[in-house]
Amino acid sequence: MKHIVAVLAFTVAFLLVELVTADVICLFKSEQISGTNKICYYDCLGSIFAITIDGLKLCPLNIRR
């Protein structure tokens, strides 16, 4: 019985670590020109995240965060 509890506890701990370190895929929402740069806005599970890129480049359709 102790062995089963130990294995179960290890499995739960492993899954929690995987959840904490998992990347979130953010989807492109909009863009804005700022001088010679472009600011790309993304929806990351309800939170807005922005990256700045060269103004001549296209914003990626999704990013990992």
DSSP file (Angstrom, degrees, kcal/mol; ACC not computed):
  #  RESIDUE AA STRUCTURE BP1 BP2  ACC     N-H-->O    O-->H-N    N-H-->O    O-->H-N    TCO  KAPPA ALPHA  PHI   PSI    X-CA   Y-CA   Z-CA
    1    1 A M     >        0   0    0      0, 0.0     4,-2.1     0, 0.0     5,-0.2   0.000 360.0 360.0 360.0 -41.3    0.0    0.0    0.0
    2    2 A K  H  >  +     0   0    0      1,-0.2     4,-2.2     2,-0.2     5,-0.2   0.876 360.0  54.6 -62.6 -35.9    2.8    2.4    0.8
    3    3 A H  H  > S+     0   0    0      2,-0.2     4,-2.3     1,-0.2    -1,-0.2   0.905 107.5  49.2 -64.6 -41.8    4.4    1.7   -2.6
    4    4 A I  H  > S+     0   0    0      2,-0.2     4,-2.5     1,-0.2    -1,-0.2   0.903 111.1  49.5 -64.8 -42.0    1.1    2.6   -4.4
    5    5 A V  H  X S+     0   0    0     -4,-2.1     4,-2.6     2,-0.2    -1,-0.2   0.898 111.0  50.0 -63.9 -40.7    0.9    5.9   -2.4
    6    6 A A  H  X S+     0   0    0     -4,-2.2     4,-2.3     2,-0.2    -2,-0.2   0.915 112.1  46.8 -65.1 -43.1    4.5    6.7   -3.2
    7    7 A V  H  X S+     0   0    0     -4,-2.3     4,-2.4     2,-0.2    -2,-0.2   0.909 113.1  49.5 -65.3 -41.6    4.0    6.1   -6.9
    8    8 A L  H  X S+     0   0    0     -4,-2.5     4,-2.4     2,-0.2    -2,-0.2   0.913 110.8  49.4 -63.2 -43.3    0.8    8.1   -6.9
    9    9 A A  H  X S+     0   0    0     -4,-2.6     4,-2.4     1,-0.2    -2,-0.2   0.904 111.5  49.4 -63.4 -41.7    2.4   11.0   -5.2
   10   10 A F  H  X S+     0   0    0     -4,-2.3     4,-2.5     2,-0.2    -1,-0.2   0.910 110.7  50.5 -63.0 -42.5    5.3   10.9   -7.7
   11   11 A T  H  X S+     0   0    0     -4,-2.4     4,-2.3     2,-0.2    -2,-0.2   0.918 111.2  47.6 -62.9 -44.5    2.9   10.9  -10.6
   12   12 A V  H  X S+     0   0    0     -4,-2.4     4,-2.2     2,-0.2    -1,-0.2   0.918 112.4  49.5 -63.5 -43.8    1.0   13.9   -9.3
   13   13 A A  H  X S+     0   0    0     -4,-2.4     4,-2.0     1,-0.2    -2,-0.2   0.908 110.7  50.6 -62.3 -42.0    4.2   15.8   -8.6
   14   14 A F  H  X S+     0   0    0     -4,-2.5     4,-2.1     1,-0.2    -1,-0.2   0.921 110.5  48.9 -62.1 -44.7    5.4   15.1  -12.1
   15   15 A L  H  X S+     0   0    0     -4,-2.3     4,-2.1     1,-0.2    -1,-0.2   0.874 109.0  53.0 -65.0 -37.3    2.1   16.2  -13.7
   16   16 A L  H  X S+     0   0    0     -4,-2.2     4,-2.0     2,-0.2    -1,-0.2   0.904 108.7  49.5 -64.4 -41.0    2.2   19.5  -11.7
   17   17 A V  H  X S+     0   0    0     -4,-2.0     4,-2.0     1,-0.2    -2,-0.2   0.906 110.0  51.6 -63.6 -41.3    5.7   20.3  -12.9
   18   18 A E  H  X S+     0   0    0     -4,-2.1     4,-0.7     1,-0.2    -2,-0.2   0.891 109.7  49.6 -62.6 -39.4    4.6   19.6  -16.5
   19   19 A L  H  < S+     0   0    0     -4,-2.1     3,-0.4     1,-0.2    -1,-0.2   0.886 111.0  49.2 -66.5 -38.8    1.6   22.0  -16.1
   20   20 A V  H  < S+     0   0    0     -4,-2.0    -1,-0.2     1,-0.2    -2,-0.2   0.871 116.8  40.3 -69.8 -37.4    3.8   24.8  -14.6
   21   21 A T  H  < S+     0   0    0     -4,-2.0    -1,-0.2    -5,-0.2    -2,-0.2   0.441  86.6 119.8 -94.3   0.5    6.4   24.6  -17.4
   22   22 A A     <  -     0   0    0     -4,-0.7     2,-0.1    -3,-0.4    -3,-0.0  -0.408  65.1-119.6 -68.8 139.4    4.0   24.1  -20.3
   23   23 A D        -     0   0    0     -2,-0.1     2,-0.5    41,-0.0    -1,-0.1  -0.454  18.4-136.0 -74.3 150.1    4.2   26.7  -23.0
   24   24 A V        -     0   0    0     -2,-0.1    41,-2.5    20,-0.0     2,-0.6  -0.927  12.3-137.3-105.8 132.0    1.1   28.7  -23.8
   25   25 A I  E     -A   64   0A   0     -2,-0.5     2,-0.4    39,-0.2    20,-0.3  -0.813  20.2-158.6 -90.7 120.8    0.2   29.3  -27.5
   26   26 A C  E     -A   63   0A   0     37,-3.3    37,-2.0    -2,-0.6     2,-0.4  -0.831   6.8-139.8-103.3 136.5   -0.8   32.9  -28.0
   27   27 A L  E     -AB  62  43A   0     16,-2.1    16,-2.9    -2,-0.4    35,-0.2  -0.774  26.2-101.4-100.8 139.3   -2.9   33.8  -31.0
   28   28 A F  E     + B   0  42A   0     33,-2.8    14,-0.3    -2,-0.4     3,-0.1  -0.279  42.7 167.8 -57.1 134.6   -2.4   37.0  -33.1
   29   29 A K  E     -     0   0A   0     12,-3.2     2,-0.3     1,-0.4    13,-0.2   0.732  55.1 -33.4-116.4 -49.7   -4.9   39.7  -32.2
   30   30 A S  E     - B   0  41A   0     11,-1.2    11,-3.2     2,-0.0    -1,-0.4  -0.963  48.0-134.1-163.9 175.0   -3.8   43.0  -33.8
   31   31 A E  E     - B   0  40A   0     -2,-0.3     2,-0.3     9,-0.2     9,-0.2  -0.960   9.3-165.6-141.3 159.8   -0.8   45.1  -34.8
   32   32 A Q  E     - B   0  39A   0      7,-1.9     7,-3.4    -2,-0.3     2,-0.4  -0.993  20.7-127.7-147.3 136.9    0.3   48.7  -34.5
   33   33 A I  E     - B   0  38A   0     -2,-0.3     2,-0.4     5,-0.2     5,-0.2  -0.712  23.9-179.7 -86.2 135.2    3.1   50.7  -36.1
   34   34 A S  E >   - B   0  37A   0      3,-2.7     3,-2.0    -2,-0.4     2,-0.4  -0.832  61.3 -59.0-136.7  96.1    5.4   52.6  -33.8
   35   35 A G  T 3  S-     0   0    0     -2,-0.4    -1,-0.0     1,-0.3     0, 0.0  -0.545 119.1 -20.0  67.7-124.2    8.1   54.5  -35.7
   36   36 A T  T 3  S+     0   0    0     -2,-0.4    19,-2.3    -3,-0.1    -1,-0.3   0.347 128.3  81.3 -96.2   5.8   10.0   52.0  -37.7
   37   37 A N  E <   -BC  34  54A   0     -3,-2.0    -3,-2.7    17,-0.2     2,-0.4  -0.626  67.6-140.8-106.3 165.9    8.8   49.1  -35.5
   38   38 A K  E     -BC  33  53A   0     15,-2.7    15,-2.8    -5,-0.2     2,-0.6  -0.996   9.0-148.4-125.6 133.4    5.6   47.1  -35.4
   39   39 A I  E     -BC  32  52A   0     -7,-3.4    -7,-1.9    -2,-0.4     2,-0.5  -0.912  13.2-158.9-103.4 121.6    4.0   46.0  -32.2
   40   40 A C  E     -BC  31  51A   0     11,-2.9    11,-2.2    -2,-0.6     2,-0.4  -0.876   4.8-153.6-103.6 128.3    2.2   42.7  -32.5
   41   41 A Y  E     -BC  30  50A   0    -11,-3.2   -12,-3.2    -2,-0.5   -11,-1.2  -0.839  12.0-170.8-106.3 139.6   -0.5   41.9  -29.9
   42   42 A Y  E     -BC  28  49A   0      7,-3.0     7,-2.3    -2,-0.4     2,-0.7  -0.939  24.3-129.7-130.9 149.0   -1.5   38.4  -28.9
   43   43 A D  E     -BC  27  48A   0    -16,-2.9   -16,-2.1    -2,-0.3     2,-0.7  -0.890  23.4-174.0 -97.6 113.6   -4.3   36.8  -26.9
   44   44 A C  E >  S- C   0  47A   0      3,-3.8     3,-1.5    -2,-0.7   -18,-0.1  -0.773  72.7 -49.2-111.0  84.2   -2.7   34.4  -24.4
   45   45 A L  T 3  S-     0   0    0     -2,-0.7    -1,-0.1   -20,-0.3     3,-0.1   0.901 122.0 -35.9  54.0  45.1   -5.6   32.6  -22.7
   46   46 A G  T 3  S+     0   0    0      1,-0.3     2,-0.4     0, 0.0    -1,-0.3   0.219 121.4 101.9  96.9 -15.4   -7.4   35.8  -22.1
   47   47 A S  E <   -C   44   0A   0     -3,-1.5    -3,-3.8     2,-0.0     2,-0.4  -0.825  69.6-127.6-101.8 142.6   -4.3   38.0  -21.3
   48   48 A I  E     -C   43   0A   0     -2,-0.4     2,-0.4    -5,-0.2    -5,-0.2  -0.750  27.8-177.9 -90.6 134.1   -2.9   40.4  -23.9
   49   49 A F  E     -C   42   0A   0     -7,-2.3    -7,-3.0    -2,-0.4     2,-0.4  -0.979   7.1-158.0-130.7 142.7    0.9   40.0  -24.7
   50   50 A A  E     -C   41   0A   0     -2,-0.4     2,-0.3    -9,-0.2    -9,-0.2  -0.936   8.9-172.4-126.0 145.5    2.9   42.2  -27.1
   51   51 A I  E     -C   40   0A   0    -11,-2.2   -11,-2.9    -2,-0.4     2,-0.5  -0.951  18.7-136.2-127.3 153.8    6.1   41.8  -29.0
   52   52 A T  E     +C   39   0A   0     -2,-0.3     2,-0.3   -13,-0.2   -13,-0.2  -0.941  29.8 167.0-112.1 130.2    8.0   44.4  -31.0
   53   53 A I  E     -C   38   0A   0    -15,-2.8   -15,-2.7    -2,-0.5     6,-0.1  -0.808  46.6 -67.3-131.4 172.4    9.4   43.5  -34.4
   54   54 A D  E >   -C   37   0A   0     -2,-0.3     3,-1.6   -17,-0.2   -17,-0.2  -0.376  47.2-123.3 -59.7 138.9   10.9   45.3  -37.4
   55   55 A G  T 3  S+     0   0    0    -19,-2.3   -18,-0.2     1,-0.3    -1,-0.1   0.689 108.2  56.0 -62.6 -20.8    8.2   47.4  -39.1
   56   56 A L  T 3  S+     0   0    0    -20,-0.2    -1,-0.3     2,-0.1     2,-0.1   0.605  93.7  85.8 -87.4 -12.2    8.7   45.6  -42.5
   57   57 A K  S <  S-     0   0    0     -3,-1.6     2,-0.3     1,-0.1    -4,-0.1  -0.457  80.1-114.1 -87.9 160.4    8.2   42.1  -41.1
   58   58 A L        -     0   0    0     -2,-0.1    -4,-0.1     1,-0.0    -2,-0.1  -0.722  31.7-110.8 -90.3 142.2    4.8   40.3  -40.7
   59   59 A C        -     0   0    0     -2,-0.3   -31,-0.1     1,-0.1    -1,-0.0  -0.524  38.2-109.4 -67.3 134.9    3.6   39.5  -37.2
   60   60 A P        -     0   0    0      0, 0.0     3,-0.1     0, 0.0    -1,-0.1  -0.367  20.0-128.0 -60.7 146.9    3.7   35.7  -36.6
   61   61 A L  S    S+     0   0    0      1,-0.2   -33,-2.8   -34,-0.1     2,-0.3   0.780  89.2   6.4 -70.6 -26.1    0.1   34.2  -36.4
   62   62 A N  E     -A   27   0A   0    -35,-0.2     2,-0.3   -20,-0.1   -35,-0.2  -0.990  65.4-163.5-151.7 156.9    1.0   32.6  -33.1
   63   63 A I  E     -A   26   0A   0    -37,-2.0   -37,-3.3    -2,-0.3     2,-0.4  -0.946  20.7-123.5-136.1 157.2    3.8   32.6  -30.5
   64   64 A R  E      A   25   0A   0     -2,-0.3   -39,-0.2   -39,-0.2   -41,-0.0  -0.865 360.0 360.0-101.0 137.1    4.8   30.4  -27.6
   65   65 A R              0   0    0    -41,-2.5   -40,-0.1    -2,-0.4    -1,-0.1   0.338 360.0 360.0-131.1 360.0    5.1   32.0  -24.3
